[in-house]
Amino acid sequence: MYEICEPTIIKETSSGLEHYSIRDQMLSCRQIECIGEINAQAVNSLIRQILYLERENPVAEITIYINSPGGEVASGLALYDVMQAVKCPIHTICIGTAASMGAVLFASGDRRDILPHGKVMIHDPLVVSCPGGSALRMKSFSDNLMDTREIVGRILAEHTHHSLEEIYEKTAEDSYFYAEEAVAFGLADKIITEI
């Protein structure tokens, strides 16, 4: 296996050659990436970047490029809350796939664009492993899962302008939306061919 190196930008300055990471350059342009699995580490980094950009300019738009299979619901909801709480408008762009919690984050942008071959997938929260134990413990686990389903369903309903029942119909199984379908269902605003 080989390690993938982070690409850098080299600029000549009066002090000589300086190296900048592409991520730093993107951040200076108010662009951040939500790429890969949504977990506590990735979300904490994204939250720090969003809060930094809001402090830099509380009214300028922040663009988040999303290509994610989803991940931890709790971490995703923390990022969702920050996206809704900041004053800056949030522009989400689906590059590739926005699935599961990635779809929720994509759909919650103030402006939501999708590339022509992008796709969005929504579904009910998944159980990765079922805990053992008493009947009361199992009921508590089940109740929590259903509460999470309702929270995510209400978020999708709010941002797509569908009823909660319509969202539950779509999330009962994995529902894939290619770019045009995502726009038609209200998960995206428009298809773009330039970024």
N, C-alpha and C positions, 0 to 999 in steps of 0.2 A: 504494500500500500504506500501511496505517497501522500504527503500533506499538501493541502491546497493553501497556497499563500494568499494573503489579502493583497489585492493589487494596490499600488501606490501611484501617486501623481508626483512628478518631480518638477519643481519650479526653480528657475534661477533668480536669485535675489541679490541685493548688494552684499549680503553676508555669505553668499555662495549658493550651492544647491540645497534646497530644502525638500524633504519628503513629507507628503500628506497622504493619509489613507483616503480611499474613495469615500468611505463612510463619513469621514470628517468633512470632506468637500460637499457631500450631499446634505449633511446637517447644516452647513453654512448657507445652503440654498433652501432650507426648511423642508427637506425631504428625508424621510426615514423609511426603514424596511421592516415589515413583519413577515419574515421568511422562515419557513420551517415550523416545527412544533411549537405550540403555544404552551409555555410552562412558566414557572415562577421566575426563573433566571431571565428568559427572553422578555417577559412582560415588565420586570423591574427595569431593565435597560430601556425599553420603549417608554415607560412612564417617565423616567428621568429625562429622556430626550424631549418629550412633549412639554414637561414642566419647564425645562430650560428654554425652549423656544417660546413658550408663552411669556416668560419673564423678559426675554429679549424684545419681543414685540407682541403685545396682547391682542392685536387685531389682525395681524397678517396670517394668511392661510398656512396650514401645515399639511403636507401631502404624505400619506402613508401608502406605500406599495405593499400589497398583500399577495402572497403565494404560500398558503398554509393548509396543511391537512387537518388543522384543528388541534385540540389537546385538552388541557385541564380547564374545566368550566370555571372554577373559582378564580383562577388566574386571569382568564379571559374576561370575566365580569369585572375584575379590578381595573383592567385596561379600559373596558367599556365605560365604567363610571368616570374615569379620568377624561376620556374623550368627550363625554357629555358635560363635564364640569368646567373644562377650560373655556376661556372666552374666544380663543382663536377658532375660526372655522376649520373643520377637518375635512380634507379631500381624500377619499380612499380610491385607490386604483387596483383592480384585480388584474394581476399578471399571472397567468397560469390558472391555478385553482384556489378558490376560497371555499374551504369545506368546514362543516361543523362549526366550531367556535370561530374559525377564520371567516366563515360566511356571516356570522352575527356581527363581527367587527366591521367587515366590509359594508354590510347593509346599513350600519349605523352612522356612516359618514354624512356630513352635511351636503357634500357633492360626491356622487358615486359613479365612477367610470369603469368600464370593463374593456379589455382588449378583445379583438374579434374572435380569438380562439380561447378566450377565458371561459371558465365555467364555475358555477357556484353549486354547492351541495348542502342541503339542510336535512337534519334528522333530529329525532329525540335524543336526549343525553344517553350515552351508553354506559353499561355496567362493565367495567374492566374485570373486576373480581368480586364475587359475592361473599360477604363475610359470613362466617358460621356463627353459631351461638343460639341464644334463646329466641323464642318466638317474639318477645318484646323487642329484642335487638334487631331482628329481621324486619319487624313492623316499622321501627324507627328509621332503618335504612331505606325502606320502601317509601315512607312518607317524605323523607328528605329528597329522594330521587324525583318524586312527583312534584314537590315544591320547586325543584330546579327546572323541571320540564315546564312548569307554568311561568317561571321567571323568564326563561329563554323564549318561550312562546309569545309572551306579552311584548318582549323587546322586538321580535320579528314582526308581530302584528302592528306595533306602533310605526315601525320604519317602512313597512310595505303597504300600509293602509288596508290590510285584510283583517277579517275577524279572527279571534283566537281559534275558533272552530275550524276555519279554513286553513290556518297554520297547522293545527293538529292533524288535519287530513294529510297535508303534505309531509309532515315530519314523522308520521307513523312508520314510514320506511325511508330509506335514502332517496331523496328527490334531487336529481341533477337538472340544472338549468344552464344551457349554453347561452352565449351572450345575448342573443335576441330574446330568448325565453326569460332570462334574468331581468331584462328591461321590462318585458310584458308583465311579469309577476310583481314588479316593484322592488326587486332586490338591487337593481342598478338603475341609474338615470339615463345613461347613454353609452353607446359603443364608440370608442375612440380609436383612431389609427395613428395618432401622434401623441407623444408624451412631452 
